[in-house]
């Protein structure tokens, strides 16, 4: 049995931080940021929390699917920036939206988190344990960013994206190819120590190691080599070639990475939609929030062939081939 996505939703914080704003904070420029990343602005949480953004994205996904919160069997939250250790974010979201019948848990695989969570939901549904799942990726990365480090603070934003997935027996529809992997030995190229979450009210964040640290060059090399490889493996499972795919919905890390992946696959950038110019890198929220944007703008039509691919800290990576 396969699963299909029948609803999408997303949520972004109200505050927008532009490149012009960053010019006043660190030694950088709008032109420098755009040239190297493609980003011009990002959303930053002030009143919003990880759980409130996730809950709002879930509500919108349920509404889009025509479902009620009590219909949800399984709720998985992909997140690496929970505001509380206990209870974890999924329990807070369950309470906020009233998903009283759902089994819930968190999954932390950073930028690959949503893909890992969706594949986990697929396994539960395909084996008959549950009939449906609400999967949400959410991050408030602004609270683990060093706003004096121009190499990282220009990249990240906050937000949430969710999908409602359910079993389907429709021939040739749903998830058709699944690949995921991890390279733990290379984890130090993108890391952040736990335990010292910034206090928003006082801006106290005493340990420098608690900020995100990244070797951008190594992450770039990993992404442009590993992502095309895992996409090709997922395509092989589904019986499609790269040119058969209508849209490639990739993790929104950097426009240069997306362009390099497109080139290696031999596919036009026209098939690689992006919103990183307006939201930055939102880690596990990137793929589902872009998927929601495409869905609500009418760009997704039934039967379209899509590739979803996530990559990042861990180092982790994954790809899904699906028919919408």
C-alpha positions as CSV (number, residue, x, y, z in Angstrom):
1,X,0.0,0.0,0.0
2,X,1.2,3.5,-0.8
3,X,0.5,6.9,0.7
4,X,-0.5,10.1,-1.0
5,X,-0.4,13.7,0.2
6,X,-3.9,15.1,0.3
7,X,-3.4,18.4,2.2
8,X,-0.6,21.0,2.8
9,X,-0.2,23.9,5.1
10,X,2.5,26.3,6.2
11,X,3.1,29.2,8.7
12,X,5.7,32.0,8.8
13,X,6.5,34.5,11.6
14,X,5.2,38.0,11.0
15,X,8.6,39.7,11.3
16,X,10.7,40.0,8.1
17,X,14.4,40.6,8.3
18,X,15.8,41.9,5.0
19,X,19.4,41.9,3.8
20,X,19.3,45.7,4.3
21,X,18.6,45.0,7.9
22,X,21.5,42.7,8.2
23,X,23.8,45.3,6.7
24,X,23.3,47.3,9.9
25,X,24.1,44.3,12.1
26,X,27.2,42.7,10.5
27,X,29.8,43.4,7.8
28,X,27.8,42.3,4.8
29,X,25.8,43.6,1.9
30,X,22.6,42.8,0.0
31,X,24.6,42.2,-3.2
32,X,27.0,39.8,-1.4
33,X,24.2,37.8,0.2
34,X,22.2,37.6,-3.0
35,X,25.1,36.6,-5.2
36,X,26.3,33.8,-2.9
37,X,23.0,32.5,-1.5
38,X,20.0,33.9,-3.5
39,X,18.4,35.0,-0.3
40,X,17.0,38.6,0.1
41,X,14.9,38.2,3.2
42,X,13.8,35.8,5.9
43,X,11.1,35.5,8.6
44,X,12.2,35.7,12.3
45,X,10.0,34.5,15.2
46,X,9.3,37.0,18.0
47,X,5.9,36.2,19.5
48,X,5.7,32.9,17.7
49,X,7.2,29.6,19.1
50,X,8.2,26.4,17.5
51,X,5.0,24.7,18.7
52,X,2.7,27.6,17.7
53,X,4.1,27.7,14.1
54,X,3.8,23.9,13.8
55,X,0.3,23.9,15.1
56,X,-0.8,26.6,12.6
57,X,0.8,24.8,9.7
58,X,-1.0,21.6,10.8
59,X,-4.4,23.3,11.1
60,X,-4.0,24.6,7.5
61,X,-2.9,21.2,6.2
62,X,-6.0,19.6,7.8
63,X,-8.3,22.3,6.4
64,X,-6.8,21.7,2.9
65,X,-7.3,18.0,3.2
66,X,-10.9,18.4,4.4
67,X,-10.0,16.6,7.7
68,X,-10.5,17.3,11.4
69,X,-7.8,17.1,14.0
70,X,-9.5,14.1,15.7
71,X,-9.2,12.2,12.4
72,X,-5.4,12.1,12.7
73,X,-3.9,8.7,13.5
74,X,-0.2,9.7,13.7
75,X,1.5,13.1,14.2
76,X,5.3,13.4,13.6
77,X,7.1,16.7,14.1
78,X,10.5,17.0,12.4
79,X,12.4,19.7,14.4
80,X,15.9,20.5,15.8
81,X,14.9,23.7,17.6
82,X,12.3,22.7,20.1
83,X,11.7,25.3,22.8
84,X,11.2,22.6,25.4
85,X,12.9,19.3,26.1
86,X,9.8,17.9,27.9
87,X,7.1,17.7,26.7
88,X,8.4,17.5,23.2
89,X,7.0,19.6,20.4
90,X,4.6,17.0,19.0
91,X,2.8,16.7,22.3
92,X,2.4,20.5,22.4
93,X,1.0,20.5,18.9
94,X,-1.3,17.6,19.6
95,X,-2.8,19.6,22.5
96,X,-3.0,22.8,20.5
97,X,-4.9,21.4,17.6
98,X,-6.9,18.8,19.4
99,X,-5.5,15.7,17.7
100,X,-6.7,13.6,20.7
101,X,-6.6,10.2,18.8
102,X,-3.1,10.6,17.4
103,X,0.1,8.8,18.4
104,X,2.7,11.5,18.4
105,X,6.5,11.9,18.5
106,X,9.4,14.1,17.4
107,X,12.1,13.3,14.9
108,X,15.4,15.3,14.7
109,X,17.3,14.9,11.5
110,X,17.8,18.6,10.9
111,X,17.4,19.6,7.2
112,X,16.6,16.1,6.2
113,X,14.0,15.8,9.0
114,X,10.9,16.3,7.0
115,X,11.9,13.7,4.4
116,X,12.8,11.2,7.1
117,X,9.5,11.9,8.9
118,X,7.5,11.4,5.7
119,X,9.2,8.2,5.0
120,X,8.6,7.0,8.6
121,X,4.9,7.9,8.1
122,X,4.9,5.9,4.9
123,X,6.2,2.8,6.7
124,X,3.5,3.0,9.4
125,X,0.7,3.5,6.8
126,X,2.0,1.0,4.3
127,X,2.2,-1.8,6.9
128,X,-1.3,-1.0,8.1
129,X,-0.4,0.3,11.6
130,X,-2.1,3.6,10.9
131,X,-4.4,4.9,8.1
132,X,-3.1,8.5,8.0
133,X,-0.4,10.8,9.3
134,X,0.1,14.5,9.8
135,X,3.8,15.3,9.2
136,X,5.2,18.8,10.0
137,X,8.7,20.3,9.7
138,X,9.2,23.3,11.9
139,X,12.2,25.4,13.0
140,X,13.0,28.6,15.0
141,X,16.6,28.7,13.9
142,X,17.0,32.4,14.8
143,X,17.5,31.4,18.4
144,X,20.6,29.2,17.7
145,X,22.2,31.7,15.3
146,X,25.2,33.9,16.2
147,X,24.0,37.2,14.8
148,X,27.6,38.5,14.8
149,X,28.7,35.7,12.4
150,X,28.1,36.9,8.9
151,X,28.8,33.5,7.4
152,X,25.7,31.9,9.1
153,X,23.3,34.6,10.1
154,X,22.5,35.6,6.5
155,X,21.3,32.0,5.7
156,X,18.6,31.0,8.1
157,X,15.0,31.8,8.8
158,X,12.0,30.5,10.8
159,X,8.9,28.7,9.7
160,X,6.8,25.6,9.5
161,X,5.3,23.4,6.8
162,X,3.0,20.4,7.1
163,X,1.3,17.7,5.0
164,X,-1.6,15.3,5.7
165,X,-0.8,11.9,4.2
166,X,-3.1,8.9,3.9
167,X,-3.3,5.5,2.3
168,X,-4.2,5.2,-1.3
169,X,-4.8,2.2,-3.6
170,X,-5.0,4.3,-6.7
171,X,-2.7,2.7,-9.3
172,X,0.5,4.6,-9.9
173,X,-0.2,7.3,-7.4
174,X,1.5,8.4,-4.2
175,X,5.1,7.7,-3.1
176,X,6.9,5.5,-5.7
177,X,10.6,5.7,-4.8
178,X,12.3,6.2,-1.4
179,X,16.0,6.7,-0.5
180,X,17.6,8.0,2.6
181,X,21.0,7.8,4.2
182,X,23.4,9.3,6.8
183,X,27.1,10.0,7.0
184,X,27.7,10.6,10.8
185,X,31.4,10.7,10.4
186,X,31.1,14.1,8.7
187,X,28.7,15.6,11.3
188,X,31.2,18.2,12.6
189,X,31.0,20.2,9.3
190,X,27.5,21.5,10.5
191,X,26.9,21.3,14.2
192,X,25.4,23.0,17.2
193,X,25.8,21.9,20.8
194,X,22.6,21.4,22.9
195,X,21.5,22.7,26.2
196,X,21.8,26.5,26.0
197,X,18.8,27.8,24.2
198,X,18.8,31.6,24.0
199,X,16.4,33.4,26.4
200,X,14.4,35.6,24.0
201,X,13.6,38.2,26.7
202,X,17.2,38.7,28.0
203,X,19.1,37.7,24.8
204,X,21.3,35.6,27.1
205,X,23.1,32.8,25.3
206,X,26.3,32.2,27.3
207,X,28.1,29.5,25.4
208,X,29.5,30.2,22.0
209,X,29.4,26.5,21.1
210,X,25.6,26.6,21.3
211,X,25.4,28.5,18.1
212,X,25.3,26.9,14.7
213,X,28.8,26.3,13.2
214,X,29.1,25.4,9.6
215,X,31.9,24.6,7.0
216,X,30.0,26.0,4.0
217,X,32.5,24.6,1.5
218,X,32.2,21.1,2.8
219,X,28.4,21.2,3.0
220,X,28.3,22.5,-0.6
221,X,30.5,19.6,-1.8
222,X,28.4,17.1,0.1
223,X,25.1,18.4,-1.3
224,X,26.1,18.6,-5.0
225,X,27.5,15.1,-5.0
226,X,25.2,13.2,-2.7
227,X,21.8,14.7,-3.7
228,X,21.9,13.9,-7.4
229,X,23.1,10.4,-6.5
230,X,20.2,9.7,-4.1
231,X,17.7,11.3,-6.5
232,X,18.9,9.0,-9.3
233,X,18.5,5.9,-7.0
234,X,14.9,6.9,-6.1
235,X,14.2,7.5,-9.8
236,X,15.5,4.1,-10.6
237,X,13.1,2.6,-8.1
238,X,10.2,4.4,-9.6
239,X,11.1,3.7,-13.2
240,X,11.5,7.3,-14.2
241,X,14.4,9.2,-15.7
242,X,15.4,12.8,-14.6
243,X,13.7,14.3,-17.6
244,X,10.4,12.6,-16.7
245,X,10.0,14.7,-13.5
246,X,7.8,17.7,-13.6
247,X,9.1,19.5,-10.5
248,X,12.0,19.0,-8.2
249,X,11.1,20.2,-4.7
250,X,14.5,20.5,-2.9
251,X,15.7,21.6,0.5
252,X,16.1,25.4,0.2
253,X,19.6,25.9,1.4
254,X,21.3,28.0,-1.2
255,X,20.5,28.8,-4.9
256,X,24.0,27.8,-6.0
257,X,23.5,24.3,-4.6
258,X,20.2,23.9,-6.4
259,X,21.7,25.1,-9.6
260,X,24.6,22.7,-9.3
261,X,22.2,19.8,-8.6
262,X,20.1,20.7,-11.6
263,X,23.2,20.8,-13.8
264,X,24.4,17.4,-12.6
265,X,21.0,15.8,-13.3
266,X,20.9,17.5,-16.7
267,X,17.5,19.2,-16.0
268,X,16.5,22.8,-16.6
269,X,16.3,25.1,-13.5
270,X,12.7,25.8,-14.7
271,X,11.8,22.5,-13.0
272,X,13.4,23.6,-9.7
273,X,11.0,25.9,-7.9
274,X,12.3,27.9,-4.9
275,X,11.3,30.3,-2.3
276,X,14.6,30.7,-0.4
277,X,14.8,34.2,-1.7
278,X,11.9,35.1,0.6
279,X,12.3,32.7,3.5
280,X,16.0,31.7,3.7
281,X,17.0,28.2,4.9
282,X,14.3,26.9,7.2
283,X,15.8,23.5,7.7
284,X,13.1,20.8,8.2
285,X,10.4,23.3,7.2
286,X,11.8,24.1,3.8
287,X,10.4,21.3,1.7
288,X,6.8,21.2,3.1
289,X,6.5,25.0,3.1
290,X,7.5,25.1,-0.5
291,X,5.2,22.2,-1.4
292,X,2.4,24.2,0.3
293,X,3.2,27.3,-1.7
294,X,3.1,25.3,-5.0
295,X,-0.1,23.6,-4.0
296,X,-2.0,26.8,-3.1
297,X,-0.7,28.7,-6.1
298,X,-2.2,26.0,-8.4
299,X,1.1,24.7,-9.7
300,X,0.5,21.1,-8.6
301,X,-1.8,19.1,-10.8
302,X,-3.0,15.5,-10.2
303,X,-0.7,13.0,-11.8
304,X,2.4,15.3,-11.8
305,X,5.6,13.6,-11.1
306,X,7.6,15.2,-8.2
307,X,11.0,14.6,-6.6
308,X,11.4,15.8,-3.0
309,X,14.9,15.8,-1.6
310,X,16.4,17.0,1.7
311,X,20.0,17.2,2.8
312,X,22.0,18.8,5.6
313,X,23.3,18.5,9.1
314,X,24.2,15.0,10.2
315,X,25.2,14.7,7.4
316,X,21.9,13.3,6.2
317,X,20.1,13.1,2.9
318,X,17.0,11.6,1.3
319,X,14.9,11.6,-1.8
320,X,11.3,10.7,-2.6
321,X,9.7,10.2,-6.0
322,X,5.9,10.6,-6.1
323,X,2.9,11.3,-8.2
324,X,0.8,14.1,-6.9
